[in-house]
């Protein structure tokens, strides 16, 4: 998992919600060419292999894991998606594999 560069954020936020205080901060980072000092909201255990690309390729929407991001003033943890229970439940609901090797390296 990676955190986006400010240029990625500005792809949308140059026109969307640009009057909001947090977006104005993004503009300042973009104009100064400085990286955003992100504060990680979601994280997974080191023993877990996880990949955004696999989920996006499967058609999983951002909101599925991160909640209604477009309506949040700032990012907040609103799901249990980074817990084993959250992952297994989501995989079952979406007919995705639940074998250990989907998320953990086989010994």
C-alpha positions as CSV (number, residue, x, y, z in Angstrom):
1,X,0.0,0.0,0.0
2,X,1.3,3.4,-0.8
3,X,0.1,6.9,-0.1
4,X,-0.5,9.2,-3.1
5,X,1.6,12.0,-4.3
6,X,-0.1,15.5,-4.1
7,X,-0.3,15.6,-7.9
8,X,-2.6,12.6,-7.8
9,X,-4.9,14.3,-5.3
10,X,-4.9,17.5,-7.3
11,X,-6.2,15.5,-10.4
12,X,-9.6,15.8,-8.8
13,X,-9.2,18.4,-6.1
14,X,-8.2,21.2,-8.5
15,X,-11.9,21.5,-9.1
16,X,-13.7,19.3,-6.5
17,X,-14.2,20.6,-2.9
18,X,-11.5,23.2,-3.5
19,X,-13.1,25.6,-1.0
20,X,-12.7,23.2,1.9
21,X,-9.8,23.9,4.4
22,X,-8.2,20.5,4.0
23,X,-8.2,20.8,0.2
24,X,-6.6,24.3,0.5
25,X,-3.8,22.6,2.4
26,X,-3.4,20.2,-0.5
27,X,-3.1,23.1,-2.8
28,X,-0.3,24.6,-0.6
29,X,1.6,21.3,-0.8
30,X,1.1,21.2,-4.6
31,X,2.3,24.7,-5.1
32,X,5.3,24.3,-2.9
33,X,6.2,20.9,-4.5
34,X,6.5,19.5,-1.0
35,X,5.2,16.0,-0.1
36,X,2.2,15.6,2.1
37,X,3.1,14.5,5.6
38,X,0.5,11.8,5.5
39,X,-0.8,10.2,8.7
40,X,-1.6,6.5,8.1
41,X,-5.2,5.6,8.9
42,X,-5.3,2.0,7.8
43,X,-2.5,-0.6,8.1
44,X,-2.2,-4.3,7.9
45,X,0.0,-6.6,9.9
46,X,3.5,-7.3,8.5
47,X,2.5,-11.0,8.0
48,X,-0.2,-10.0,5.5
49,X,0.3,-9.7,1.8
50,X,-2.1,-7.1,0.5
51,X,-2.3,-5.3,-2.8
52,X,-4.5,-2.4,-4.0
53,X,-4.1,-3.4,-7.7
54,X,-5.6,-6.9,-7.1
55,X,-8.7,-5.3,-5.5
56,X,-9.1,-2.6,-8.1
57,X,-8.7,-5.1,-10.9
58,X,-11.5,-7.1,-9.3
59,X,-13.8,-4.0,-9.5
60,X,-13.7,-3.2,-5.7
61,X,-14.6,0.5,-5.2
62,X,-12.6,2.6,-2.8
63,X,-15.7,3.1,-0.7
64,X,-16.0,-0.6,-0.1
65,X,-12.9,-0.6,2.2
66,X,-12.5,3.1,3.1
67,X,-16.1,4.2,3.5
68,X,-17.7,7.3,1.9
69,X,-14.3,9.1,1.3
70,X,-15.9,11.8,-0.9
71,X,-18.1,12.9,2.0
72,X,-15.3,12.9,4.6
73,X,-13.7,16.2,5.7
74,X,-10.6,14.2,6.6
75,X,-9.9,10.5,6.1
76,X,-11.0,8.3,9.0
77,X,-11.0,4.6,9.7
78,X,-14.6,3.6,9.3
79,X,-14.4,-0.1,8.5
80,X,-12.8,-3.2,9.9
81,X,-11.3,-4.0,6.5
82,X,-7.7,-4.4,7.9
83,X,-8.7,-7.1,10.4
84,X,-8.7,-10.8,9.4
85,X,-12.4,-10.9,10.2
86,X,-13.1,-7.9,8.0
87,X,-11.1,-9.4,5.1
88,X,-12.7,-12.9,5.4
89,X,-16.2,-11.4,5.6
90,X,-15.7,-9.3,2.5
91,X,-14.1,-12.1,0.5
92,X,-17.0,-14.4,1.4
93,X,-19.6,-11.7,0.5
94,X,-17.9,-11.2,-2.9
95,X,-17.1,-14.9,-3.7
96,X,-13.4,-14.3,-3.4
97,X,-10.9,-16.9,-2.2
98,X,-10.4,-17.3,1.5
99,X,-7.5,-19.7,1.6
100,X,-4.5,-18.7,3.7
101,X,-2.4,-18.1,0.6
102,X,-4.6,-15.3,-0.6
103,X,-3.3,-13.0,2.2
104,X,-0.4,-14.8,3.8
105,X,2.9,-16.2,2.4
106,X,2.9,-20.0,2.4
107,X,5.9,-21.3,4.4
